[in-house]
Amino acid sequence: MRLDDWPRMPFLSEELCGWVREHLATLGLEEIAVFALEDGADDDARRVLVATEVGLIDYRYGPRASTARFAIEGRVFPWQAVRGVDLRVETFRLWALEHRTRWSLTLLKPRFSAGTEDPQLGRALADFAKVAVVMAEPSGWPPPDDEPKAARESEPAQSNAQLRTPRPVDLPTVEPAATRSALRPRS
């Protein structure tokens, strides 16, 4: 779901949507999918996740110091840094011919969790999750060394099969075998 198609609730103001569109235009990016929810105790604050072709933009929007002064802060997470995409769906019967579906999405990095039984928001969450599942780093891969140790310890333990999963290789840093043997001192 895109900004222009967003359902009525949670309400996204014209100011918020305009600022997100302005940021995307400056970056030369288009949104692929968007998901928003109320953020914190303040009814005016929002968290908006925007999936783009280069990464996930995580926005927080809300009043600063007074309800007359709003601000938006965003952070871009390249898709290689997004971890632990977990989309779940459950449909259950309420009455004889009536059922309800609950969608939930959790990301380990950046930390995000949302769930809904609203059909429109469910479609938006599913659209966003489809993009994240395809674009994000596989959740079974070991975390890169630049993540704090505490963050690595909070992730679930990995099985031996997951630990043997090949890691991506930065090709410019790999030396050809002929070069390595030519550089070794002879004994």
WOSULDA-V728753 format. One record per backbone hydrogen bond with DSSP energy under -0.5 kcal/mol. NH is the residue of the N-H (numbers start at 0). CO is the residue of the C=O. Records with the same first field share a line. If there is no record, write none. Layout:
# WOSULDA-V728753
NH=CO + CO
This chain:
# WOSULDA-V728753
4=1
5=2
12=10
16=12
17=13
18=14
19=15
20=16
21=17
22=18
23=19
24=20
25=21
26=22
27=23 + 24
28=23
31=50
32=50
33=0
34=48
36=46
38=44
39=37
44=41
45=60
46=36
47=58
48=34
49=56
50=32 + 48
51=49 + 54
55=76
56=49 + 54
57=55 + 74
58=47 + 56
59=72
60=45
61=70
63=65 + 68
65=63
68=65
69=67
70=61
72=59
74=57
76=55 + 74
77=75
78=53
80=77
81=77 + 78
82=108
85=105
87=103
89=101
91=99
93=97
94=97
97=94
99=91
101=89
102=115
103=87
104=113
105=85
106=111
107=82
108=82
111=106
113=104
115=102
121=117
122=118
123=119
124=120
125=121
126=122
127=123
128=124
129=125
130=126
131=127
132=128
133=129
134=130
135=131
136=78 + 81
140=137
146=143
151=147
152=148
153=149
154=150 + 151
162=158
163=159
164=161
170=168
172=169
173=170
174=172
179=175
180=176
181=177
182=178
183=179
